[in-house]
Amino acid sequence: MSESTDSLLKDALPPVMEAAKVHLGQTFTHEFQLTRARFSPDGKLIAAAGLDKLIHVWELESGKKYTLPGHATWISALVFHPQGKQLFTADFHGTIHCWDFATPDSKPVFTITGADANITRALAITLDGATLLSGGDDRVVRLWSTKDGAKLKDLPGHTGCIFSIAVHPDGKSAASGDLFGVLKHWDLATGNCVRDLDAKALHTRKEEFIADVGGVRCITFDTTGGLMACSGLSAAESATFCPGIPLALVFDWSTGKEKQQLKLANKCDGPINALRFLADGTLAGYAENQGGTATELAFWKPDKAEPFHSFKGQSAYDLDLHPDGLRLLAPLFVSMGSGGNGARDKQKAKYVPNSSVVQVFNLFADPKPAGKLKKKS
Amino acid sequence: MTMRRFYECGSADHLISRRQALGTLAGAAVGGLGLSSLMQDAAAAEMRKKGKQVLFIWLDGGISQFESWDPKPGSPFGGPFRTIPTSVPGIHFSELVPETAKIMHKLAVVRSMCTKDPNHSTGVPRMQRGDPANRGVSYPYLGSAVTKLLGFPVNGLPPYIWIKPGSAGFIYQEAGFLGVKYGALALGDGKPPIHINRPESVTDETDAARNELRRLANARFRLDRRDSEVDAYEQSYNMAMQLMKRKELFDDSRLPAKDIERYGTHPLGRHLLQARTLLEAGVQFVKVTSYHWDTHGDNFNMSQQLIPQIDKPFAAIVNDLEDRGMLDNVIIVLMSEFGRTPTINSRLGRDHWPDAWSLVLAGAGVNRGVVVGKTTQDGAWVDGEAWDVGDLFHTIFRALGINPNKTHYNNNGQPLPIARDDCFEIDGILA
């Protein structure tokens, strides 16, 4: 494509969102492994982060890239303020930074140290942008002011480390999920736990295991808030390779009951790391797979176990939806050839870390050749 | 359990039901009795007098050196965890081993292991046998080798006990060409042999009589037959009888609650606490194995859960042996068959890495508070002199007071080195 999708979309009538027509859009390469990626609220930027401790920002239209200085360790979560110019990132040392993301190389606006006693694994933000939620290894969901990072509330109750948090579209509730497959529904005003929901299918501990495997890796609500979906890995066969069945669960939020279990179409052994509801109620999800083997970006109707469409791709660790609802974003694994057991002496000089692409997936019919998108009159 | 061999006539006399005194016994045919002897039996007698013992801790699958004793937080391969200072200034470990960090001044860490085998199935026996050169014989595992080299202790206890998850039995295969009596008595999940308690209805006289009958039957069976499995059973019965006199070694109610808490109630913690009990009782070689360290998938979440399971009880047993005045007589080896890859795979795991990895030594004959060797800044390669497992075996034997250059096995007249003769003790380890 000689023009970016963004510029094509800008000049054309909006295409019809059709998940089954998904095709590759823009690709942003990076030399290290990235595990988190988000569109900015205005849809003009992508922020991504992961194993190299920096925050990478790309302008969607031009592809121009800049960085924010980042953290002292791997970045575990990132979320944009829905209205403002702030970006929040968290790391494996329990530190949260607030950034003015429009300014390259800027220092954090403020920093929360000890947001978690160990690893902060999840961030979410209320729809009004006033409150940041965090959770991680010390098993407490915490609420922070997005103005200055002041702590507002502790929400204790989880017995396992928290992997995921999401805010309900009504802005009054949030859900958090932990290692043991326990989902907690929180009343944000009172800080009370309203109820627990059972996602224990996403946790495995067999007798011969010496560790727990799995956890609720992602939580997302549909636009109405009537459905909540979460995902991870079920039926793990070991606590070493950790192979299992990638699984998503769909809950009726009003009753708290599980409605459907969703699986991938093709063989894959890693967790579904991320889910997103599309505007038409389709649920999109993406997993990671062993050995650099491709997996799939899957699309389900939430009441059907099998995807109605799958798009083959490399392992992914996150998924985000563009504000226009027409594009998905995922950081994907790229093997640099140093994988497998033992060294390859002849390639010693080329033993480099694996890397990533931050991949845009267009959720409409491929406009190539040029002219398929109707120009605005 | 019934056995039948091709040379048996098939009569009822030869279908003997043998009570499994020690749980499941391996049933495959083995090599010969082994007429090995040492060329320096006097040296073995001398070692026995000094009461040297070995604690061999095996983390099967490959513990990650990055997440334990050779962290590289600034490296692109380093992972997310912090480093923490140890009790020796200038030496840092991963934050996942805080208890071991506190006792670094009692330890020797080798960071420059570089071995050949990236596979479990071949790598495990290779490491535990000292990677012997191919001499056409099956070399013994370290525990069997030490039993041969130090001799059977005079206390009558089994010389080589293996505490492991899963099945129990007498693992004579580990003895290789030395002969079955040098095999390992495996305690499944650390439990005592299943028939350690004689039924109350069986008196001492009855027990003596039936044991005599058993010996006579075995002796008759041996006539004109190969004898390997009979010897294995005889050995296992003898060991069982010894342990029946020492049932207190398996009585957990005698353990202080504080000790149980310090070691942890998970299997590795319990098994290391049991190892302490056995070492205190005078068992000469104790191997403790923990499986499932092969973190190809989700390495960092798994390491958070796994590594504390060795960190806490390992520090506890080193401290306890020192407190009991035993650390100068017990050599402690903590290792896996290899380390883990610098590169992180698509499942956020690490694969096998024999090219640069770490192990820990402590105790008898070992320098304290030293790190030997280093890896490159990114942690991928050994920087400087690399050490192989043959060098490790030289080091262990030397620490036990055995000179591998002057001591050989005698396998039916064939002299065989006890450690690879193209290897040497690791520089800087031996006190």
Contacts between the chains, C-beta under 8 A, distances in Angstrom:
chain1	res1	chain2	res2	distance
A	32	B	76	6.5
A	33	B	344	6.4
A	35	B	348	7.8
A	51	B	76	7.5
A	51	B	80	8.0
A	51	B	344	6.9
A	52	B	76	6.9
A	73	B	73	7.3
A	73	B	80	4.8
A	73	B	81	7.7
A	73	B	82	7.3
A	74	B	79	7.6
A	74	B	80	3.9
A	91	B	80	7.7
A	92	B	80	3.6
A	92	B	81	7.2
A	93	B	80	7.9
A	93	B	82	6.6
A	119	B	80	7.5
A	137	B	304	7.8
A	208	B	165	7.3
A	208	B	291	8.0
A	208	B	292	7.6
A	209	B	292	7.0
A	210	B	266	6.7
A	210	B	267	6.9
A	210	B	268	7.5
A	210	B	290	7.2
A	210	B	291	7.8
A	210	B	292	5.3
A	210	B	305	7.4
A	210	B	306	6.4
A	210	B	309	6.4
A	211	B	292	7.6
A	211	B	302	5.2
A	211	B	305	3.8
A	211	B	306	5.8
A	212	B	305	6.7
A	213	B	298	7.1
A	213	B	302	7.8
A	215	B	301	7.9
A	238	B	292	7.0
A	239	B	292	5.6
A	239	B	302	6.0
A	239	B	305	7.9
A	239	B	306	8.0
A	240	B	61	6.1
A	240	B	292	5.3
A	240	B	293	7.3
A	240	B	294	4.1
A	240	B	295	5.9
A	240	B	296	6.2
A	240	B	297	6.9
A	240	B	302	7.4
A	241	B	294	7.3
A	241	B	296	4.5
A	241	B	297	4.6
A	241	B	347	7.5
A	241	B	349	7.4
A	242	B	296	7.7
A	242	B	297	3.4
A	242	B	298	4.6
A	242	B	302	7.1
A	242	B	347	6.8
A	242	B	349	7.5
A	243	B	297	6.7
A	269	B	297	7.9
A	269	B	347	7.8
A	270	B	297	7.1
A	270	B	346	7.7
A	270	B	347	5.3
A	288	B	346	5.9
A	288	B	347	5.9
A	288	B	348	7.3
A	289	B	346	6.2
A	289	B	347	7.4
A	290	B	296	7.2
A	290	B	297	6.6
A	290	B	345	7.6
A	290	B	346	6.7
A	290	B	347	5.2
A	291	B	345	7.2
A	291	B	346	6.8
A	292	B	345	6.9
A	292	B	346	4.9
A	293	B	346	7.6
A	314	B	346	7.3
A	315	B	346	4.2
A	315	B	347	7.5
A	317	B	348	7.8
A	333	B	346	4.4
A	335	B	346	7.2
A	336	B	343	7.7
A	338	B	341	8.0
A	338	B	343	4.8
A	339	B	341	7.8
A	339	B	343	6.2
A	339	B	345	5.7
A	339	B	351	6.9
A	340	B	351	5.9
A	341	B	118	4.0
A	341	B	119	7.2
A	341	B	341	7.5
A	341	B	351	4.9
A	341	B	352	3.7
A	341	B	353	7.6
A	342	B	118	3.3
A	342	B	352	6.1
A	342	B	353	6.8
A	342	B	354	5.9
A	342	B	355	6.5
A	343	B	353	7.5
A	343	B	355	4.3
A	343	B	380	7.9
A	343	B	381	7.8
A	348	B	381	7.3
A	351	B	342	7.4
A	351	B	343	7.4
A	351	B	380	5.8
A	352	B	76	8.0
A	352	B	343	8.0
A	353	B	76	4.6
A	353	B	77	6.3
A	353	B	342	7.8
A	353	B	343	6.0
A	353	B	344	7.2
A	354	B	343	5.7
A	354	B	344	6.4
A	354	B	345	7.2
A	354	B	346	7.6
